Amino acid sequence: MSSSSPTIRERAQPKLRFTFSFAPRINHSFALDGGKTIEPFVTYKRQFDLGVQGGEAGMAGLVTDSAGGGLTFTNPNEYSLSVTTDLEGLGATTPESLNSKFQLKIPIR
């Protein structure tokens, strides 16, 4: 006969992350013929980690920086095309990630 000991399973506690972000965007719209516009922009984002509830206390105070830019072309009542890219992890020895996005908006009539 073998004896077995009862096991107790721990429930994973949810971890809540509290952050504060500062993200200015500088842009300027240029008018083109036929009401079309083109708008270049640059962004900078600084995110402060205020702490993790149920997590490790040592993570509080972590700061993440990112910068990016893009261009939006708009043809009113027809479409809007936007291309953006940003680099996360500025100031680190190796950046964390490079993100790009292509967005096409077409109104439904």
Number of C-alpha atoms within 10 A of each C-alpha: 3 3 5 6 5 6 6 6 6 6 6 7 9 9 11 11 14 12 15 11 13 10 13 11 12 10 14 10 13 11 12 12 7 8 9 14 16 17 15 17 15 17 16 17 18 18 16 17 17 16 18 16 14 12 14 10 11 9 13 17 13 12 15 17 19 20 18 18 18 18 16 18 19 19 16 13 10 12 12 18 15 17 15 17 16 19 17 20 18 16 10 10 7 9 13 13 12 13 11 13 10 11 11 12 11 13 9 6 5
